[in-house]
Amino acid sequence: MHKIGFIVNPIAGMGGRVGLKGTDGVINEAMKKGAKPVAPERAKEMLKVFKEKCEKDVKWLTCSGEMGEKELKEVGFRNVEIIYHPDYPTTSEDTKEACRRLLGKVDIIVFCGGDGTARDIATVTDKKIPILGIPSGVKMHSGVFGVNPGATAKSLCEFLEGDLDVGEVEILDLDEELYRKGEWKIRLFDTVLGLTEPTYIQSGKATFESVSDEEMKEQIAEHIIEMMEKDDSLFILGSGSTLYKIGEKLGIDKTLLGIDAVYKMKLVGKDLDEKGILDLLDEYRKAKIILSPIGAQGFILGRGNLQISPEVVRRVGIDNIIVVATPSKLSATPILRVDTGDKNLDREFAEKGYMIVVTGYRIMKAVKIQSEER
């Protein structure tokens, strides 16, 4: 019988929709802003797919309450052993202690959280056991995460069947305090044992810095500004350096890692949370969203921009989403991905098949959207 360690970080991802760009150290602020837990539902989504797809007999070793036990039992798993009883709200030390108690007892540790949770687990596991992440944080750039909960379940099934290899993958660490101030400081924190599968498991984030890349960002900005001059829509600008360049060319104070809004070439919303975006959508008749994929992963939604929630996307409409990316980024991002947290919405993107990506001034390319099944 296979034994699986299962850890849920109940507060992971709560800072996303309320615009806090993370949850580390700001959980009370997130709750005051009305943040709701997202990790328990993401964990249950993975468990439901696993239960449907995997015929292996497994035993789950987990923590009491919402740190694993509740999710497993709500999905219908009964062979569950509690190895740790955390206090609530949980902390990173609870995650680490749970890992210590799992070492030597399980075949793999599956966790639900973001890069911060992955970092905590890495400090304990130290390449002693493979780990696999269900993406549920605000920042998920490390190479241990499935591309979505369903893909994580399929990877776990294939691992138990002996069809996936184990190898070293990267844990990346983004400084959240600097991130909230608009500064991107990311570093390699550690390497751990993970599952090496290119379809279901995301690769680590890659960044592209070159003179030619900057020139293409200039061209993309010129294309978008020309579009704005002829369109009376509200433009919601996502995060990242390509969008920052658009703001720079517009002459507005665009946040590098936040969500901003422009109407008739003027900044009308800065560093918006989900509520702020929805309030603007109540005010303006038409809107478009401009996004850029994360390098080497291809995510345009669900990584670092949770403020652009499923409700926001549905209000704007999939056909009013504009994707921008330099040619060098697309060369390492052959597909686009979405992980909105709404399976029906993700399916709508997949059924669309491809999206047109602006890669330069009046230069566009059709790029495939990966379906949730692959």
SERO-4910 file (N, C-alpha, C, O; in steps of 0.05 Angstrom, whole numbers):
BEGIN
 pado doro    nc1    nc2    nc3   cac1   cac2   cac3    cc1    cc2    cc3    oc1    oc2    oc3
  Met    A     17    -24      0      0      0      0     17     25      0     36     27     16
  His    A     11     44    -18     26     69    -19     17     87      4     -7     88     11
  Lys    A     36    102     15     30    121     36     37    149     26     59    154     16
  Ile    A     17    167     28     21    195     18     19    215     41     -1    215     55
  Gly    A     39    232     43     37    254     62     21    276     49     25    283     26
  Phe    A      3    288     65    -15    308     53    -17    332     72    -25    330     95
  Ile    A     -9    356     62     -8    380     78    -22    402     63    -16    408     40
  Val    A    -41    415     76    -55    438     65    -47    463     81    -50    463    106
  Asn    A    -38    484     68    -34    510     81    -60    525     78    -66    536     57
  Pro    A    -77    526     99   -104    537     96   -105    566     87   -125    575     76
  Ile    A    -84    581     93    -85    610     87    -71    617     61    -71    640     52
  Ala    A    -59    597     47    -45    603     22    -63    615      2    -86    606     -3
  Gly    A    -54    637    -11    -69    649    -33    -89    670    -24   -102    682    -41
  Met    A    -93    673      2   -115    691     11   -109    720      5   -127    737      3
  Gly    A    -83    727      1    -76    755     -4    -79    763    -33    -77    786    -40
  Gly    A    -85    744    -51    -85    749    -80   -106    768    -89   -100    789   -100
  Arg    A   -131    760    -86   -153    776    -97   -156    804    -84   -166    822    -96
  Val    A   -146    806    -59   -148    832    -45   -124    849    -50   -120    870    -37
  Gly    A   -107    841    -69    -85    858    -78    -61    859    -61    -45    878    -64
  Leu    A    -57    840    -42    -34    841    -24    -10    826    -36     12    827    -23
  Lys    A    -13    813    -59     10    800    -73     24    779    -56     47    774    -59
  Gly    A      8    766    -38     19    746    -21      5    746      5    -12    763     10
  Thr    A     12    726     23     -2    724     48     18    724     71     11    727     94
  Asp    A     44    721     65     65    720     86     64    746    103     68    768     93
  Gly    A     58    742    129     59    764    148     36    784    146     35    803    161
  Val    A     16    779    128     -6    799    126    -33    785    127    -52    795    115
  Ile    A    -34    762    140    -59    747    140    -82    763    153   -105    763    144
  Asn    A    -75    778    175    -96    794    188   -106    816    170   -131    821    169
  Glu    A    -88    829    156    -96    850    137   -114    838    115   -133    850    107
  Ala    A   -105    814    105   -121    801     84   -149    795     93   -169    800     78
  Met    A   -152    786    118   -179    779    128   -195    804    132   -220    804    127
  Lys    A   -183    826    141   -197    851    144   -208    861    117   -229    874    116
  Lys    A   -193    855     95   -202    863     69   -223    844     57   -232    848     34
  Gly    A   -230    824     72   -251    805     63   -240    781     48   -255    768     34
  Ala    A   -214    775     51   -203    752     37   -215    726     46   -221    723     70
  Lys    A   -220    708     28   -232    682     34   -211    660     29   -195    662     11
  Pro    A   -212    638     44   -193    616     39   -198    604     12   -220    601      3
  Val    A   -176    597     -1   -178    585    -28   -165    557    -28   -172    540    -44
  Ala    A   -145    553    -11   -130    528    -11   -147    503     -5   -144    483    -19
  Pro    A   -165    504     14   -181    479     19   -196    470     -5   -197    446    -11
  Glu    A   -208    488    -20   -223    480    -44   -205    470    -66   -212    451    -81
  Arg    A   -181    483    -69   -162    473    -89   -152    445    -82   -149    428    -99
  Ala    A   -148    440    -56   -139    414    -47   -161    393    -53   -155    371    -63
  Lys    A   -186    400    -47   -208    381    -53   -211    376    -83   -218    354    -91
  Glu    A   -206    396    -99   -208    392   -128   -188    371   -137   -194    354   -153
  Met    A   -163    373   -126   -143    353   -133   -151    325   -123   -149    305   -138
  Leu    A   -161    324    -99   -168    298    -87   -191    284   -102   -191    260   -106
  Lys    A   -210    300   -112   -232    289   -127   -223    276   -153   -231    254   -161
  Val    A   -204    290   -167   -193    279   -192   -177    254   -186   -179    234   -201
  Phe    A   -161    255   -165   -145    232   -157   -163    208   -151   -157    186   -160
  Lys    A   -184    212   -137   -202    190   -129   -214    178   -154   -219    153   -155
  Glu    A   -220    194   -174   -232    185   -199   -212    170   -217   -219    150   -229
  Lys    A   -188    180   -217   -168    170   -237   -151    147   -226   -142    130   -242
  Cys    A   -145    147   -200   -125    128   -190   -139    104   -176   -156    107   -159
  Glu    A   -131     80   -184   -142     56   -173   -124     44   -151   -131     23   -140
  Lys    A   -102     57   -146    -83     47   -126    -95     49    -98   -110     68    -92
  Asp    A    -89     30    -81    -97     31    -53    -77     48    -38    -53     42    -37
  Val    A    -86     70    -25    -68     88    -12    -77     94     16   -100     91     23
  Lys    A    -57    102     32    -62    111     59    -52    140     61    -30    146     52
  Trp    A    -68    158     73    -61    186     75    -51    192    103    -65    185    122
  Leu    A    -28    204    106    -19    214    131    -20    244    130     -8    257    113
  Thr    A    -34    256    149    -40    285    147    -42    298    174    -38    286    195
  Cys    A    -50    324    174    -54    339    198    -84    342    204   -101    339    186
  Ser    A    -91    348    228   -119    351    236   -131    376    224   -117    395    216
  Gly    A   -158    377    222   -172    400    214   -167    408    185   -164    390    168
  Glu    A   -167    434    179   -165    443    151   -137    441    140   -132    449    117
  Met    A   -118    430    156    -91    426    146    -88    399    131    -66    390    126
  Gly    A   -111    386    126   -111    361    110   -133    342    116   -146    332     98
  Glu    A   -139    338    142   -159    318    150   -186    325    139   -200    308    127
  Lys    A   -195    350    142   -222    358    133   -226    354    104   -247    344     95
  Glu    A   -206    362     87   -208    360     58   -210    331     50   -227    324     33
  Leu    A   -193    313     61   -193    285     55   -220    272     61   -231    257     45
  Lys    A   -231    278     85   -256    265     93   -280    276     78   -299    261     73
  Glu    A   -279    301     70   -301    312     55   -303    301     27   -324    299     15
  Val    A   -280    292     16   -279    280    -10   -286    250     -9   -294    238    -29
  Gly    A   -284    239     16   -293    211     19   -271    191     25   -275    167     25
  Phe    A   -246    201     30   -224    183     38   -227    175     67   -233    192     84
  Arg    A   -223    150     73   -227    140    100   -201    129    113   -198    129    137
  Asn    A   -182    121     96   -157    110    106   -138    133    111   -120    138     96
  Val    A   -144    147    134   -129    172    140   -118    170    168   -132    163    187
  Glu    A    -92    176    171    -79    177    197    -70    205    203    -57    218    187
  Ile    A    -77    215    227    -69    242    236    -42    240    250    -39    226    270
  Ile    A    -23    254    239      4    254    250     12    280    265     32    281    278
  Tyr    A     -6    300    262      1    326    275    -25    342    279    -42    342    262
  His    A    -26    355    302    -49    372    309    -40    401    312    -29    408    333
  Pro    A    -44    417    291    -35    445    293    -55    463    308    -78    456    311
  Asp    A    -45    486    317    -63    506    327    -71    523    303    -59    523    282
  Tyr    A    -93    539    307   -103    556    285   -104    585    294   -111    590    317
  Pro    A    -96    604    277    -87    600    249    -60    587    248    -43    590    266
  Thr    A    -55    571    227    -30    557    224     -7    575    216    -12    597    206
  Thr    A     17    566    221     41    581    214     60    563    197     54    540    193
  Ser    A     81    575    188    101    560    173    114    538    190    122    517    180
  Glu    A    115    543    216    127    523    234    109    498    235    119    476    238
  Asp    A     83    501    232     65    478    231     71    461    207     71    437    208
  Thr    A     76    475    184     82    460    159    108    445    163    110    421    155
  Lys    A    128    457    175    154    444    178    152    421    198    164    400    193
  Glu    A    137    424    219    135    403    239    120    379    227    127    356    232
  Ala    A     99    385    211     85    363    197    103    347    179    102    323    178
  Cys    A    121    362    164    140    348    147    159    331    163    166    308    154
  Arg    A    169    341    185    187    325    202    174    298    210    187    277    210
  Arg    A    149    299    216    135    275    225    129    256    202    123    232    206
  Leu    A    129    267    177    124    250    154    148    236    143    146    215    131
  Leu    A    172    247    148    197    236    137    200    206    146    197    200    170
  Gly    A    206    190    127    210    161    132    185    145    134    186    121    138
  Lys    A    162    158    132    136    144    134    120    144    109    101    128    106
  Val    A    127    161     89    110    163     65    128    161     40    152    164     41
  Asp    A    114    156     17    128    154     -8    132    181    -21    151    185    -37
  Ile    A    114    200    -15    115    227    -27     99    246     -9     80    237      4
  Ile    A    107    271     -9     91    291      5     77    309    -15     90    321    -32
  Val    A     51    310    -14     35    327    -31     25    350    -13     14    346      8
  Phe    A     29    374    -23     21    398     -7      5    417    -24      6    417    -48
  Cys    A    -11    433    -11    -27    453    -24    -19    481    -13    -23    486     11
  Gly    A     -8    498    -31      1    524    -22     16    537    -45     11    532    -69
  Gly    A     34    556    -38     49    570    -58     79    567    -54     88    548    -40
  Asp    A     95    585    -64    124    583    -62    133    584    -33    152    571    -26
  Gly    A    119    600    -16    126    601     12    124    574     26    141    567     42
  Thr    A    102    560     20     98    533     31    119    514     21    129    498     35
  Ala    A    124    516     -5    145    499    -17    172    504     -4    187    485      1
  Arg    A    178    529      2    203    536     15    205    523     43    225    512     50
  Asp    A    183    525     58    182    513     85    187    483     83    202    472     99
  Ile    A    174    470     64    177    441     62    205    433     53    217    414     62
  Ala    A    217    450     35    244    444     26    265    445     48    284    430     48
  Thr    A    260    463     68    279    465     90    280    439    107    300    433    120
  Val    A    259    423    106    258    399    122    264    374    105    279    357    114
  Thr    A    253    373     81    256    348     66    285    344     55    294    321     55
  Asp    A    298    365     47    326    364     39    333    340     21    351    325     26
  Lys    A    317    336      0    321    315    -20    319    287     -9    328    268    -21
  Lys    A    305    285     14    301    258     26    277    244     14    274    219     15
  Ile    A    258    260      2    233    249     -7    222    267    -29    225    292    -26
  Pro    A    209    257    -49    197    275    -70    173    290    -59    159    280    -42
  Ile    A    170    315    -69    147    331    -61    132    340    -86    144    343   -108
  Leu    A    106    345    -83     89    353   -106     69    374    -96     56    369    -75
  Gly    A     67    396   -110     50    418   -101     24    421   -116     23    419   -141
  Ile    A      2    426   -101    -23    435   -113    -22    465   -113    -21    477    -91
  Pro    A    -23    479   -136    -20    508   -136    -43    522   -123    -66    519   -132
  Ser    A    -37    538   -102    -58    552    -88    -49    578    -76    -63    591    -60
  Gly    A    -24    586    -82    -14    611    -70    -18    634    -89    -32    632   -110
  Val    A     -5    656    -83     -5    679   -101     20    677   -119     18    683   -143
  Lys    A     42    667   -108     67    664   -123     72    634   -125     75    620   -105
  Met    A     74    624   -150     80    596   -154     99    594   -178     90    587   -200
  His    A    124    599   -173    144    599   -194    162    574   -193    176    568   -212
  Ser    A    161    559   -170    178    536   -166    169    513   -184    146    512   -193
  Gly    A    187    495   -189    182    473   -207    169    448   -195    170    427   -207
  Val    A    157    451   -171    145    428   -158    115    427   -162    102    408   -154
  Phe    A    103    448   -174     74    450   -176     63    438   -202     75    440   -223
  Gly    A     40    425   -199     25    417   -223     14    443   -235     12    463   -222
  Val    A      7    442   -261     -2    466   -274    -30    474   -264    -38    497   -267
  Asn    A    -45    455   -252    -70    461   -239    -76    437   -221    -62    417   -223
  Pro    A    -97    438   -204   -102    416   -186   -107    389   -200    -98    368   -191
  Gly    A   -121    390   -222   -126    365   -237   -101    353   -248    -97    328   -247
  Ala    A    -83    370   -258    -58    360   -269    -40    348   -246    -26    329   -250
  Thr    A    -42    361   -223    -27    350   -199    -37    322   -193    -20    305   -187
  Ala    A    -63    318   -193    -74    292   -188    -64    271   -207    -57    248   -200
  Lys    A    -63    278   -233    -54    259   -254    -25    253   -250    -16    230   -255
  Ser    A     -9    273   -243     20    268   -238     23    249   -215     40    231   -216
  Leu    A      7    253   -193      9    235   -170      2    206   -178     15    187   -169
  Cys    A    -19    203   -194    -27    177   -203     -5    163   -218      2    140   -214
  Glu    A      7    178   -237     29    166   -254     53    160   -237     67    140   -242
  Phe    A     59    176   -216     81    170   -198     76    144   -184     94    127   -182
  Leu    A     52    140   -173     45    115   -159     46     91   -177     51     68   -169
  Glu    A     40     96   -203     41     74   -223     69     67   -231     74     47   -245
  Gly    A     88     84   -223    116     80   -231    123     91   -258    143     84   -270
  Asp    A    106    109   -269    109    120   -296    123    147   -297    129    157   -319
  Leu    A    129    159   -274    143    185   -273    169    182   -258    171    169   -238
  Asp    A    189    196   -269    215    197   -256    216    218   -234    201    237   -235
  Val    A    235    214   -216    240    233   -195    267    246   -201    286    232   -207
  Gly    A    268    273   -199    293    287   -204    294    313   -189    274    320   -175
  Glu    A    316    327   -191    319    352   -176    303    374   -191    306    377   -215
  Val    A    288    390   -176    274    413   -187    279    437   -169    288    434   -146
  Glu    A    274    461   -180    281    485   -166    258    495   -148    235    495   -155
  Ile    A    266    505   -124    248    521   -107    257    550   -109    280    556   -102
  Leu    A    240    567   -119    247    595   -122    234    611   -100    212    605    -91
  Asp    A    247    632    -92    239    648    -69    236    677    -78    256    689    -86
  Leu    A    212    688    -75    207    716    -82    203    732    -56    186    724    -39
  Asp    A    217    754    -52    215    770    -28    188    785    -29    184    803    -45
  Glu    A    169    776    -12    141    787    -13    141    817     -5    126    832    -17
  Glu    A    157    824     15    156    852     24    165    871      1    153    892     -3
  Leu    A    186    863    -13    195    879    -36    175    877    -59    171    897    -73
  Tyr    A    163    854    -62    143    849    -83    119    869    -80    110    880    -99
  Arg    A    110    873    -55     88    892    -50     96    920    -56     79    937    -62
  Lys    A    123    926    -55    132    953    -62    138    956    -91    147    977   -100
  Gly    A    133    935   -107    137    936   -136    165    928   -145    172    932   -168
  Glu    A    180    915   -127    207    906   -135    208    875   -137    199    861   -119
  Trp    A    217    865   -160    218    837   -165    246    826   -157    266    832   -170
  Lys    A    247    812   -134    273    801   -126    269    771   -121    258    763   -100
  Ile    A    276    755   -140    272    727   -139    299    712   -140    317    721   -155
  Arg    A    301    691   -125    327    677   -124    322    647   -122    300    638   -114
  Leu    A    342    632   -129    340    603   -125    344    597    -95    366    603    -84
  Phe    A    324    587    -82    325    581    -53    338    554    -48    355    551    -30
  Asp    A    330    534    -64    340    507    -59    332    489    -82    316    498   -100
  Thr    A    342    465    -83    332    445   -101    321    422    -84    332    416    -63
  Val    A    300    409    -94    288    387    -79    283    364    -99    286    368   -123
  Leu    A    274    342    -88    265    320   -106    236    325   -114    219    330    -97
  Gly    A    231    325   -140    204    329   -150    199    310   -173    216    293   -180
  Leu    A    176    312   -185    168    295   -208    176    309   -233    169    332   -237
  Thr    A    190    296   -251    199    308   -276    181    299   -298    184    278   -310
  Glu    A    161    317   -305    142    311   -326    135    338   -339    124    355   -325
  Pro    A    141    342   -364    138    369   -376    110    378   -382    106    402   -386
  Thr    A     91    360   -382     63    368   -390     47    376   -365     33    397   -366
  Tyr    A     49    361   -344     32    366   -320     46    384   -300     33    398   -284
  Ile    A     73    384   -300     88    399   -280    100    424   -292    112    422   -314
  Gln    A     96    447   -280    106    472   -291    137    474   -286    147    464   -267
  Ser    A    150    488   -305    179    493   -301    182    518   -285    164    533   -281
  Gly    A    207    522   -274    213    546   -259    211    570   -277    214    568   -301
  Lys    A    206    593   -264    203    618   -279    230    625   -293    251    621   -281
  Ala    A    228    635   -317    252    645   -332    247    674   -337    225    682   -343
  Thr    A    268    690   -336    266    718   -344    284    723   -367    305    709   -371
  Phe    A    277    742   -384    292    748   -408    300    777   -407    284    795   -406
  Glu    A    326    782   -409    337    809   -408    357    812   -430    379    801   -429
  Ser    A    350    828   -450    369    834   -472    360    859   -486    337    868   -483
  Val    A    378    871   -501    372    896   -515    349    891   -535    331    907   -536
  Ser    A    350    869   -550    330    863   -570    303    860   -556    282    868   -568
  Asp    A    302    848   -533    277    844   -518    265    871   -511    241    875   -513
  Glu    A    282    890   -502    273    916   -495    261    931   -519    242    945   -517
  Glu    A    274    927   -542    264    939   -566    237    928   -574    219    943   -582
  Met    A    233    902   -570    207    891   -576    185    900   -556    162    904   -564
  Lys    A    193    905   -531    174    916   -512    165    944   -520    142    951   -517
  Glu    A    184    959   -531    178    986   -541    157    983   -564    138    999   -565
  Gln    A    162    964   -582    143    961   -605    116    952   -595     95    962   -605
  Ile    A    115    934   -576     89    925   -565     75    948   -552     51    951   -556
  Ala    A     89    965   -537     77    988   -524     65   1007   -545     43   1017   -542
  Glu    A     80   1011   -567     69   1029   -588     44   1017   -601     25   1032   -606
  His    A     43    991   -605     19    978   -616     -5    982   -597    -26    989   -606
  Ile    A     -1    977   -571    -23    979   -552    -32   1008   -549    -56   1013   -547
  Ile    A    -14   1027   -548    -22   1055   -545    -37   1064   -570    -57   1079   -567
  Glu    A    -29   1055   -593    -44   1062   -617    -73   1051   -615    -92   1064   -624
  Met    A    -75   1027   -604   -102   1015   -600   -118   1031   -580   -142   1036   -585
  Met    A   -105   1040   -558   -119   1055   -538   -130   1082   -549   -151   1091   -541
  Glu    A   -115   1094   -567   -122   1120   -578   -148   1118   -594   -163   1138   -597
  Lys    A   -155   1094   -604   -178   1090   -621   -201   1076   -607   -222   1071   -619
  Asp    A   -197   1070   -581   -217   1053   -567   -225   1068   -541   -207   1076   -526
  Asp    A   -251   1070   -536   -260   1083   -511   -265   1063   -489   -280   1069   -470
  Ser    A   -252   1040   -490   -254   1020   -469   -237   1027   -445   -217   1042   -447
  Leu    A   -245   1017   -421   -227   1016   -398   -206    994   -403   -214    972   -409
  Phe    A   -181   1000   -400   -160    980   -403   -148    972   -376   -138    989   -362
  Ile    A   -151    947   -369   -140    936   -344   -113    924   -351   -111    905   -366
  Leu    A    -92    935   -339    -65    927   -346    -54    908   -324    -54    915   -301
  Gly    A    -46    884   -333    -35    864   -315     -7    872   -305      2    894   -309
  Ser    A      6    852   -293     33    858   -281     55    848   -300     50    834   -319
  Gly    A     79    857   -294    103    848   -309    116    871   -324    105    893   -327
  Ser    A    140    865   -334    156    886   -346    146    896   -373    149    919   -380
  Thr    A    133    878   -388    121    887   -414     98    906   -409     96    926   -424
  Leu    A     81    901   -390     59    919   -384     70    945   -371     59    967   -376
  Tyr    A     92    943   -356    104    966   -344    114    985   -366    112   1009   -364
  Lys    A    125    973   -387    135    989   -410    112   1004   -423    115   1027   -431
  Ile    A     88    992   -425     65   1006   -436     58   1030   -419     53   1052   -429
  Gly    A     59   1026   -392     53   1048   -374     74   1070   -377     67   1094   -376
  Glu    A     99   1062   -380    120   1082   -383    116   1099   -408    120   1123   -407
  Lys    A    109   1085   -430    104   1100   -455     80   1118   -453     79   1139   -466
  Leu    A     60   1110   -437     36   1126   -433     42   1150   -415     27   1170   -416
  Gly    A     64   1148   -400     71   1170   -381     55   1168   -355     51   1188   -342
  Ile    A     46   1144   -348     31   1140   -323     48   1126   -302     69   1114   -309
  Asp    A     40   1127   -277     55   1114   -255     45   1085   -253     32   1079   -234
  Lys    A     53   1068   -272     44   1040   -272     60   1024   -251     84   1027   -249
  Thr    A     46   1008   -235     59    990   -217     71    967   -232     58    956   -251
  Leu    A     95    958   -225    108    936   -239     94    910   -234     90    894   -253
  Leu    A     86    905   -209     75    879   -202     46    880   -193     36    861   -181
  Gly    A     32    902   -198      4    905   -191    -13    907   -215     -4    906   -238
  Ile    A    -39    910   -210    -59    913   -232    -69    942   -232    -77    953   -211
  Asp    A    -68    955   -255    -75    983   -258    -96    986   -280   -100    967   -296
  Ala    A   -109   1009   -281   -130   1013   -302   -126   1040   -315   -119   1060   -302
  Val    A   -130   1041   -341   -127   1065   -357   -152   1070   -374   -164   1051   -385
  Tyr    A   -161   1095   -374   -183   1103   -391   -176   1129   -406   -168   1149   -394
  Lys    A   -178   1128   -432   -171   1151   -449   -143   1161   -442   -138   1185   -439
  Met    A   -124   1142   -440    -96   1147   -437    -89   1157   -409    -66   1166   -404
  Lys    A   -108   1157   -390   -103   1167   -363   -106   1145   -343   -124   1128   -345
  Leu    A    -89   1145   -322    -91   1126   -301   -116   1131   -284   -119   1153   -272
  Val    A   -134   1112   -282   -158   1115   -266   -160   1095   -243   -178   1096   -227
  Gly    A   -140   1077   -241   -139   1057   -219   -111   1047   -216    -99   1037   -235
  Lys    A   -100   1047   -192    -72   1039   -187    -71   1017   -166    -83   1019   -145
  Asp    A    -55    996   -172    -51    974   -154    -77    963   -143    -81    962   -119
  Leu    A    -95    956   -161   -123    949   -154   -125    921   -143   -111    903   -151
  Asp    A   -144    917   -124   -152    890   -116   -177    883   -132   -186    898   -149
  Glu    A   -187    859   -127   -211    849   -142   -234    869   -140   -247    875   -160
  Lys    A   -240    878   -116   -262    896   -112   -258    922   -127   -277    933   -139
  Gly    A   -234    932   -127   -228    957   -141   -233    954   -171   -243    972   -184
  Ile    A   -226    931   -182   -230    926   -211   -260    924   -216   -270    936   -236
  Leu    A   -275    909   -199   -303    906   -204   -318    933   -201   -337    938   -216
  Asp    A   -309    950   -183   -321    977   -181   -318    993   -206   -336   1006   -215
  Leu    A   -294    991   -219   -289   1005   -244   -306    993   -266   -316   1008   -284
  Leu    A   -310    967   -266   -327    954   -287   -356    963   -284   -371    962   -304
  Asp    A   -364    970   -260   -391    981   -256   -393   1009   -269   -415   1017   -278
  Glu    A   -371   1023   -269   -371   1051   -278   -367   1054   -308   -378   1072   -321
  Tyr    A   -351   1036   -320   -345   1038   -349   -360   1017   -365   -362    994   -357
  Arg    A   -370   1026   -388   -387   1009   -404   -373    986   -418   -383    964   -419
  Lys    A   -348    991   -427   -333    971   -441   -305    968   -428   -295    988   -417
  Ala    A   -294    944   -429   -267    940   -417   -252    919   -432   -263    901   -445
  Lys    A   -226    922   -431   -207    901   -441   -186    896   -420   -179    914   -405
  Ile    A   -175    872   -420   -154    864   -402   -129    858   -419   -130    844   -438
  Ile    A   -106    869   -411    -81    863   -424    -63    848   -405    -58    857   -383
  Leu    A    -54    825   -414    -38    806   -398    -13    798   -412    -11    799   -437
  Ser    A      7    789   -397     31    778   -408     38    752   -394     36    751   -369
  Pro    A     45    731   -408     50    705   -395     76    705   -378     95    720   -384
  Ile    A     76    689   -357    100    685   -341    119    669   -358    112    648   -370
  Gly    A    144    678   -360    164    665   -377    168    636   -369    171    629   -346
  Ala    A    169    618   -389    175    590   -387    152    573   -376    151    549   -378
  Gln    A    132    587   -363    108    573   -353     84    577   -371     68    559   -375
  Gly    A     81    601   -381     59    607   -400     33    616   -387     14    621   -401
  Phe    A     32    618   -360      7    626   -347      1    655   -353     18    673   -348
  Ile    A    -23    661   -363    -32    688   -365    -51    696   -343    -56    719   -337
  Leu    A    -63    676   -330    -81    680   -307    -76    659   -286    -72    635   -293
  Gly    A    -77    667   -261    -74    648   -239    -47    647   -226    -42    632   -207
  Arg    A    -28    664   -236     -2    665   -223      6    695   -220     12    708   -240
  Gly    A      5    705   -196     13    733   -191     -7    754   -198     -2    778   -195
  Asn    A    -31    746   -209    -51    766   -216    -79    757   -208    -98    759   -223
  Leu    A    -81    746   -183   -107    735   -174   -128    756   -171   -152    750   -168
  Gln    A   -120    782   -170   -139    803   -170   -158    802   -194   -181    809   -192
  Ile    A   -147    792   -217   -164    789   -241   -177    762   -238   -169    741   -249
  Ser    A   -199    762   -223   -212    738   -214   -231    727   -236   -235    741   -256
  Pro    A   -242    703   -233   -262    693   -252   -285    713   -257   -294    716   -279
  Glu    A   -294    726   -236   -316    745   -239   -307    768   -257   -322    777   -274
  Val    A   -283    778   -253   -273    800   -270   -271    791   -299   -280    805   -317
  Val    A   -260    767   -303   -257    757   -331   -284    754   -344   -287    761   -367
  Arg    A   -303    743   -330   -330    739   -342   -343    766   -348   -357    769   -368
  Arg    A   -339    786   -330   -350    812   -335   -339    825   -360   -353    837   -376
  Val    A   -313    821   -364   -299    833   -387   -304    816   -412   -308    827   -434
  Gly    A   -302    790   -409   -305    771   -432   -278    762   -443   -260    777   -446
  Ile    A   -276    736   -448   -251    724   -457   -242    737   -483   -218    741   -487
  Asp    A   -260    744   -500   -253    756   -526   -242    784   -523   -231    795   -542
  Asn    A   -244    796   -499   -233    822   -495   -207    821   -478   -200    841   -466
  Ile    A   -194    798   -478   -168    796   -466   -147    797   -488   -148    783   -508
  Ile    A   -127    814   -483   -105    818   -502    -80    808   -489    -73    815   -466
  Val    A    -65    790   -502    -40    779   -492    -17    792   -507    -17    794   -531
  Val    A      3    800   -491     28    812   -503     52    796   -493     53    788   -470
  Ala    A     71    792   -511     96    778   -503    117    783   -524    111    784   -548
  Thr    A    142    785   -516    164    789   -535    169    762   -548    163    741   -537
  Pro    A    181    762   -572    187    737   -586    205    718   -570    201    694   -570
  Ser    A    224    729   -555    242    712   -540    227    698   -517    233    675   -511
  Lys    A    208    712   -505    192    699   -484    175    677   -496    173    655   -484
  Leu    A    163    682   -519    147    661   -532    163    637   -540    153    615   -541
  Ser    A    188    642   -547    205    619   -555    208    599   -532    213    575   -537
  Ala    A    207    609   -507    209    591   -484    181    585   -472    179    571   -452
  Thr    A    160    597   -484    133    593   -474    116    585   -498    100    601   -507
  Pro    A    119    561   -507    105    552   -532     75    550   -529     61    548   -549
  Ile    A     64    550   -504     36    548   -500     27    568   -479     44    577   -463
  Leu    A      2    575   -479     -9    592   -458    -25    575   -439    -37    555   -447
  Arg    A    -26    583   -413    -41    568   -393    -57    587   -376    -50    610   -373
  Val    A    -80    577   -366    -96    591   -347   -102    572   -324   -105    548   -327
  Asp    A   -104    584   -300   -111    569   -276   -127    587   -258   -117    596   -237
  Thr    A   -151    594   -267   -167    615   -254   -179    607   -228   -188    623   -212
  Gly    A   -180    580   -223   -195    570   -199   -223    564   -206   -238    553   -189
  Asp    A   -232    570   -230   -259    564   -239   -256    545   -263   -248    553   -285
  Lys    A   -263    519   -258   -258    499   -279   -274    504   -304   -264    499   -326
  Asn    A   -299    514   -302   -315    520   -325   -302    543   -342   -302    542   -366
  Leu    A   -292    562   -328   -278    584   -342   -253    575   -356   -248    582   -379
  Asp    A   -237    558   -342   -213    547   -354   -220    531   -379   -206    531   -399
  Arg    A   -242    516   -378   -251    500   -400   -259    518   -424   -254    511   -447
  Glu    A   -271    541   -418   -277    560   -440   -252    570   -454   -252    573   -479
  Phe    A   -231    575   -439   -206    583   -451   -195    560   -469   -187    565   -491
  Ala    A   -196    535   -458   -186    513   -473   -201    508   -499   -190    502   -519
  Glu    A   -228    512   -498   -244    508   -521   -239    530   -542   -243    525   -566
  Lys    A   -229    553   -534   -222    574   -552   -199    564   -570   -197    572   -594
  Gly    A   -181    547   -559   -160    534   -575   -134    549   -576   -113    538   -572
  Tyr    A   -135    575   -582   -111    591   -584   -118    620   -579   -142    628   -580
  Met    A    -98    636   -573   -102    665   -570    -82    680   -587    -60    670   -592
  Ile    A    -90    703   -597    -72    720   -612    -54    736   -593    -64    750   -575
  Val    A    -28    733   -596     -9    747   -579      5    769   -595     15    764   -616
  Val    A      5    793   -583     19    816   -596     48    813   -589     56    813   -565
  Thr    A     66    811   -609     94    807   -604    111    831   -613    135    831   -609
  Gly    A     99    850   -626    113    874   -636     93    894   -647     69    890   -643
  Tyr    A    103    914   -660     85    934   -672     71    922   -696     83    917   -717
  Arg    A     44    919   -692     27    906   -713     37    878   -721     33    870   -744
  Ile    A     50    865   -702     59    837   -707     45    819   -686     46    825   -662
  Met    A     32    799   -696     17    781   -678     22    752   -685     30    745   -708
  Lys    A     17    735   -666     22    706   -670      0    691   -655     -7    698   -632
  Ala    A    -11    670   -667    -30    652   -654    -15    632   -637      3    618   -646
  Val    A    -22    631   -611     -9    613   -592    -30    595   -579    -51    604   -571
  Lys    A    -24    570   -579    -43    549   -568    -47    553   -538    -29    560   -523
  Ile    A    -72    549   -530    -79    548   -501    -80    519   -493    -94    503   -505
  Gln    A    -65    512   -472    -65    484   -463    -91    477   -450   -100    492   -432
  Ser    A   -103    455   -458   -128    447   -445   -122    436   -417   -100    427   -411
  Glu    A   -143    436   -400   -139    426   -373   -134    396   -372   -124    386   -352
  Glu    A   -141    382   -394   -136    353   -395   -107    347   -400    -97    325   -394
  Arg    A    -92    366   -412    -64    362   -418    -47    383   -405    -23    383   -408
***
